[in-house]
Amino acid sequence: MTEVSPQPAAHVRLGLHPHRARITCDVVTLSPLHIGSGVFDDTVMPPHTDDTTGQMVRPALARCLRGDGDGDRFFLPGTAIKNLLRRHTATGHCDELYGTVKNDGSGAMGAVLCWGGLCAKTGPVEDAPYAACLKNGGFAAARTAIDDATGAAANNRLFFQEMVPPGSRFPIELLVVADTAEALRTRTARLLGVLKGLGDGAAIGKGQADGQGRIAIPWDTVTWEVRRLDRTGAFAAMDDTITPDEDAAAAPFAAARTWTLDLTCEGPFMVVDSSYEAPGNGEGPQLRTQTLNGMPLVPGSSIMGALHSRMEWIEACNGHEPDDPDAVYSTETAPARVQRLCGMTGFRGLLQARSVVVTAASALPWDVTSVKIDRFSGGPFDSGLFCSRTYTGTSITVTLVLENRGTDAAQYGEDAAFVEEVLADLADEGLMLGHGTNKGFGWFTVTVREEKSSQGGS
């Protein structure tokens, strides 16, 4: 009599990992976020007159990624989430949790699967630049390229990025798989430890070095359930008592130095809101500062750009040749110090703004009236008053991080010493930001808090 072999278990027949943990949590934006879609749309922004040709043109807007059918909700892709998790996981656990990719085809799938998340809630944007014309819960951030020769905003170099506002929420889902219950618990504990560490904030998307893309995963939003695939193909509940392994979390860099700057401007300050159209009757201001939720909207790129200019000036005072603005990073030629700190094409700078937070400003903007000046005669126009809507009492807190990506210890020490020299100069001389600095706008005093060491630069 022939012996009949028993039917294999359902998970063997299906080739599935029988033990699984489903984790859900929320990603909350702390600063403006841009996850690019690769689409530059020239049909959204209002037209303006080109200063060179005199013709009406529509600037292109770099659109954010969207994921639903009608393209109306922001989308946070699973690849961005997985990369974020990998950067904040201790090296010894990365391959097991997230897999490996090798050119010879010997890579392996990781134990963690990530799904992207549609935005469930956007933060308030009623007064943000271009929010009215976008009509989708986002706003457009305008950035201006700086002319290296003059240090001022370059002519016709304004470009726009669509932004997810702070206070937006993305529910996401993760799946952990394993062949045994013990392995599942170990892997889930490690991933939960990483998620718990992200409650203090991290960065994703574009402009991370300028303080953009700061997000957090509040621990009170993290939930999980553990299941086992039985022989019938159904998932049976398991004990889901798991203690997060916080030792599995790690900052993406082995060492970093951190400085906190307190910037205060008692007088008028404004970053021009290019979406504002002055009323034709002359009753309103001709220029208005860009605003978000009743406070000045200060791009981190403005602050980092001002720091970059100050660094180049100090290097010039120290007898160093200016950096080549068109230089491209090469492994054969080490970047100059300012390029190493502030970045260049192909290389992200070591000095980054971890966060830029406006902590105070006047409750009511101040309309500053000045006289238009004839550029040819240098005299005032007759009845040519010009009004700018500014803020006073603006305070900004900036956290700077100097990363260490395996840099030679001596060079890292020299870089840190140079940053301290620059910050000492800022504390002595202050920093000018925004529009109208040549007439007294945006003159900030700078207080540098005690420098501290940290274990990473996230």
C-alpha positions in Angstrom: 0.0 0.0 0.0 1.4 3.4 -1.0 1.8 5.9 1.8 0.1 9.2 1.1 2.1 12.2 2.2 0.2 14.8 4.3 -0.8 18.0 2.5 1.7 20.8 3.2 0.6 23.7 5.3 -1.1 26.5 3.6 1.7 29.0 4.1 4.2 26.5 2.5 1.9 26.0 -0.5 1.5 29.7 -1.0 5.2 30.5 -0.3 4.3 33.0 2.4 5.9 33.9 5.7 3.4 32.6 8.2 4.0 35.1 11.0 3.2 38.8 10.5 2.9 42.0 12.4 0.8 44.9 11.1 1.9 48.3 12.3 0.0 51.6 11.8 1.1 55.1 12.7 0.9 58.7 11.7 3.6 60.9 10.1 3.0 64.5 11.1 4.8 67.4 9.3 6.6 69.9 11.5 7.9 72.1 8.7 7.0 72.6 5.0 7.5 69.4 3.1 8.2 68.8 -0.6 8.1 65.3 -2.0 8.6 65.9 -5.7 6.6 64.3 -8.4 9.0 65.3 -11.2 6.2 67.4 -12.8 6.8 71.1 -13.4 3.4 72.7 -14.1 3.3 76.1 -15.9 -0.5 76.4 -15.8 -1.0 77.1 -12.1 0.9 80.2 -11.1 -0.4 83.6 -12.0 1.5 85.3 -14.9 4.0 88.1 -14.3 6.0 90.5 -16.5 9.5 89.2 -17.4 11.9 92.0 -16.6 14.1 91.2 -19.6 11.6 90.7 -22.4 8.6 92.6 -21.0 6.3 89.8 -21.9 3.8 88.0 -19.6 5.0 84.6 -18.6 3.8 81.9 -16.2 6.5 80.5 -13.9 6.7 76.7 -13.5 5.7 75.1 -10.2 7.4 71.9 -9.0 4.4 69.8 -8.0 4.3 67.5 -5.0 3.5 63.8 -5.4 -0.2 62.9 -5.2 -1.7 59.5 -5.0 -5.5 59.4 -5.4 -7.5 59.2 -8.6 -8.3 62.9 -8.9 -4.8 64.0 -7.9 -6.1 66.2 -5.0 -4.4 64.6 -2.0 -0.7 64.6 -1.2 1.0 61.2 -1.1 3.9 60.0 1.0 5.5 57.1 -0.9 6.6 53.9 0.8 10.1 54.4 -0.6 10.5 57.6 1.4 9.3 56.0 4.5 11.6 53.0 4.1 14.6 55.2 3.5 13.7 57.2 6.6 13.5 54.1 8.7 16.8 52.7 7.3 18.6 55.9 8.1 17.5 55.8 11.7 18.1 52.1 12.3 21.3 50.7 13.8 23.6 49.4 11.1 23.5 45.8 12.4 19.8 45.5 11.9 19.4 47.3 8.5 19.9 44.3 6.1 17.6 42.0 8.1 14.8 44.6 8.3 15.0 46.3 4.9 16.9 44.0 2.7 20.0 44.3 0.5 20.6 45.3 -3.1 23.7 44.0 -4.9 24.8 44.4 -8.5 25.5 40.7 -8.9 21.8 39.8 -8.2 22.5 38.3 -4.8 20.4 40.8 -2.9 17.6 39.8 -0.5 14.2 41.1 0.5 13.9 42.6 3.9 11.4 41.7 6.6 9.7 45.1 6.6 7.2 46.2 3.9 6.1 49.8 3.7 2.9 51.2 2.1 2.6 54.8 1.2 0.0 57.1 2.8 -2.4 59.6 1.5 -2.7 62.9 3.4 -5.6 62.6 5.8 -5.4 66.2 7.0 -3.5 69.3 5.9 -2.4 72.0 8.2 -3.9 75.5 7.9 -2.7 77.6 4.9 -5.2 80.4 4.6 -2.6 83.2 4.6 0.2 81.2 2.9 1.7 82.3 -0.5 -0.3 81.1 -3.5 -2.6 78.9 -1.3 -5.7 80.6 -2.9 -4.7 79.7 -6.5 -3.6 76.1 -5.6 -6.9 75.4 -3.8 -5.7 71.9 -2.6 -4.4 72.4 0.9 -0.9 73.3 -0.1 1.0 76.5 -0.8 3.9 77.5 -3.1 7.3 78.5 -1.6 9.3 80.9 -3.7 13.0 80.7 -3.7 15.4 83.1 -5.2 18.9 82.2 -6.6 21.6 84.5 -5.2 24.0 86.3 -7.6 27.5 85.4 -6.4 28.9 88.7 -7.7 26.6 91.0 -5.8 25.3 88.8 -3.0 21.7 90.0 -3.9 18.8 88.1 -5.4 19.5 87.3 -9.0 17.3 88.8 -11.6 14.6 86.5 -13.0 15.8 83.6 -10.9 12.6 83.1 -8.8 11.4 79.5 -8.8 8.6 77.8 -7.0 7.9 74.5 -5.1 4.5 73.2 -4.0 4.6 72.5 -0.2 2.7 70.4 2.2 2.1 72.7 5.2 3.2 72.0 8.8 0.5 70.2 10.8 -0.4 67.8 8.0 -1.0 64.1 8.8 -0.2 61.0 6.8 -1.5 57.6 8.2 0.9 54.8 7.1 1.0 51.1 7.4 4.0 48.7 7.8 4.2 44.9 7.7 6.8 42.8 9.4 7.1 39.1 8.2 9.0 36.1 9.6 9.0 32.3 9.5 8.9 31.9 13.3 7.1 33.6 16.1 10.4 34.3 17.9 11.9 36.0 14.8 8.7 38.1 14.3 8.8 39.4 17.9 12.5 40.3 17.6 12.0 42.1 14.3 8.9 43.9 15.4 10.5 45.0 18.6 13.4 46.5 16.7 11.1 48.3 14.2 9.0 49.7 17.1 12.1 50.9 18.7 13.0 52.8 15.6 9.5 54.3 15.3 9.6 55.4 19.0 12.9 57.2 18.3 11.2 59.2 15.5 8.9 60.9 17.9 11.6 63.6 18.4 11.6 64.4 14.7 13.5 63.5 11.5 13.7 64.8 7.9 12.5 63.6 4.5 12.0 65.1 1.1 13.7 68.1 -0.5 15.5 70.9 1.3 16.4 68.9 4.4 19.6 70.9 4.9 17.5 74.1 5.0 15.1 72.8 7.7 12.4 71.6 5.3 10.7 68.3 5.6 10.8 67.9 9.3 8.4 65.2 10.4 7.6 63.2 13.5 5.9 59.9 14.3 4.0 60.5 17.6 4.3 57.4 19.7 0.7 57.6 20.8 -0.3 57.0 17.1 1.6 53.7 16.8 -0.5 50.5 17.0 0.3 46.9 16.1 -1.2 43.5 15.9 0.5 40.1 15.5 -1.0 37.2 13.5 -0.1 33.7 12.4 -1.1 32.0 9.2 -2.5 28.6 10.1 -2.9 25.5 8.0 -6.3 26.6 6.7 -4.9 29.8 5.3 -6.6 32.0 8.0 -4.7 34.4 10.2 -5.0 33.5 13.9 -4.4 36.1 16.7 -1.1 35.9 18.7 0.0 37.6 21.9 0.9 41.1 20.8 2.7 42.1 24.0 6.0 43.4 22.6 8.5 45.8 24.2 10.1 48.2 21.7 13.9 47.6 21.4 15.1 51.2 21.6 18.7 50.0 21.1 17.8 49.3 17.5 17.3 53.0 16.8 20.3 55.0 15.7 20.9 58.5 14.3 22.2 58.4 10.7 25.6 59.8 11.6 28.0 58.6 14.2 28.8 62.0 15.6 27.7 65.6 15.2 28.0 69.0 16.8 25.0 71.1 17.4 24.5 74.8 17.9 21.2 76.7 18.6 20.9 80.3 17.4 18.4 82.7 18.7 17.8 85.4 16.0 15.9 88.6 17.1 14.8 91.6 15.0 13.1 94.4 16.9 12.6 96.5 13.8 10.7 95.8 10.6 11.3 92.4 8.8 9.8 91.0 5.7 10.4 88.2 3.1 8.3 89.4 0.2 5.2 87.5 -0.7 5.3 87.3 -4.5 1.7 86.1 -4.6 0.4 89.4 -3.2 -1.2 91.8 -5.7 -1.4 95.4 -4.4 -4.9 97.0 -4.7 -5.2 99.3 -7.6 -6.8 102.1 -5.6 -3.5 102.7 -3.7 -5.1 102.1 -0.3 -3.2 98.9 0.6 0.6 98.2 0.9 2.5 97.7 -2.3 4.5 94.9 -0.7 3.5 92.3 1.9 5.6 89.9 3.9 4.8 86.2 3.3 2.9 84.6 6.2 1.9 81.2 7.5 -0.7 80.9 10.3 -0.3 84.5 11.4 3.5 84.4 11.7 6.2 85.3 9.2 7.1 82.4 6.9 10.9 82.3 6.9 12.5 79.9 4.4 15.5 78.0 5.9 17.2 78.6 2.5 17.3 82.3 3.3 19.1 81.7 6.5 21.5 79.1 5.1 22.1 81.4 2.1 23.1 84.3 4.4 25.4 82.0 6.4 27.0 80.8 3.1 27.7 84.4 2.2 29.1 85.2 5.6 31.4 82.2 5.4 32.7 83.2 2.0 33.3 86.7 3.3 35.3 85.5 6.3 37.3 83.1 4.1 38.1 86.0 1.8 39.2 88.1 4.9 41.5 85.1 5.8 43.1 85.3 2.4 41.4 82.3 0.7 40.3 82.4 -2.9 36.5 82.4 -3.4 34.8 79.1 -4.3 33.9 78.4 -7.9 30.0 78.5 -7.9 29.9 76.3 -11.0 32.2 73.5 -9.6 30.8 70.0 -9.5 31.9 67.5 -6.8 34.5 64.9 -7.8 36.1 62.2 -5.7 39.4 63.1 -7.2 39.3 66.7 -5.9 38.3 67.5 -2.4 35.8 70.4 -2.1 37.0 73.7 -0.6 35.9 74.3 3.0 32.8 76.5 2.3 31.7 74.0 -0.4 32.3 71.1 2.1 30.1 72.9 4.7 27.4 74.4 2.5 27.3 71.9 -0.4 27.9 72.0 -4.1 26.5 70.2 -7.1 26.8 66.5 -6.3 27.6 66.9 -2.6 25.3 67.8 0.3 26.9 70.2 2.8 27.9 69.0 6.2 26.4 72.0 7.9 22.6 71.8 7.9 19.7 73.6 9.6 18.0 70.8 11.5 15.0 73.2 12.2 14.0 76.8 11.6 11.1 77.9 13.9 9.6 81.4 14.1 8.9 81.8 17.8 7.5 85.3 18.1 6.4 88.3 16.0 4.2 91.3 16.4 0.4 90.5 16.6 -0.3 93.2 14.0 2.0 93.8 11.0 3.5 97.2 10.7 3.0 99.1 7.5 6.2 101.0 6.8 5.9 104.0 4.5 8.9 105.3 2.5 9.5 107.5 -0.4 10.2 106.2 -3.9 13.6 107.2 -5.1 14.4 108.1 -8.7 17.2 105.8 -9.7 18.7 108.3 -12.2 18.6 111.5 -10.1 18.7 109.9 -6.6 15.9 112.3 -5.5 12.4 111.4 -4.2 9.4 111.1 -6.5 6.8 113.8 -6.0 3.9 112.2 -4.0 5.6 108.8 -4.5 5.0 107.1 -1.2 5.6 103.4 -1.0 4.2 101.1 1.7 5.6 97.8 2.9 3.7 95.5 5.3 6.3 94.1 7.7 6.5 92.3 11.1 8.4 93.6 14.1 9.7 91.7 17.1 10.5 88.7 15.0 12.3 85.9 16.8 13.6 82.8 15.1 15.3 79.7 16.6 17.7 77.9 14.3 19.3 74.6 15.1 22.5 73.9 13.2 24.1 70.5 12.9 27.6 69.8 11.7 27.5 66.2 10.5 30.4 63.7 10.4 30.2 61.3 7.5 33.5 59.6 8.3 35.5 62.7 7.8 39.1 62.7 8.9 39.2 63.8 12.6 41.6 66.6 12.0 39.6 68.0 9.1 36.4 67.7 11.1 37.9 69.6 14.0 39.0 72.4 11.6 35.5 72.5 10.1 34.0 72.8 13.6 36.5 75.5 14.6 35.6 77.5 11.4 31.9 77.2 12.1 32.5 78.5 15.6 34.5 81.4 14.1 31.5 82.3 11.9 29.0 82.0 14.7 31.2 84.3 16.9 31.2 86.8 14.0 27.4 86.6 13.8 27.1 87.1 17.6 29.3 90.3 17.2 27.9 91.7 14.0 24.4 90.3 13.6 22.8 88.9 10.5 20.7 90.6 7.8 17.8 88.7 6.3 14.9 89.2 3.9 13.9 92.3 1.9 15.1 95.9 2.4 18.2 95.3 4.5 19.9 98.3 2.8 17.2 100.5 4.5 17.3 98.8 7.9 14.8 96.0 7.5 15.7 92.5 8.8 18.7 93.4 11.0 18.9 90.5 13.5 20.9 90.1 16.6 22.3 86.6 17.1 22.7 84.7 20.4 24.6 81.4 20.2 23.6 79.0 22.9 26.0 76.6 24.4 27.4 74.1 21.9 26.7 70.5 22.6 27.6 67.1 21.2 25.0 64.7 20.0 24.9 61.2 18.5 23.8 62.1 15.0 22.5 64.7 12.7 18.9 63.8 11.8 
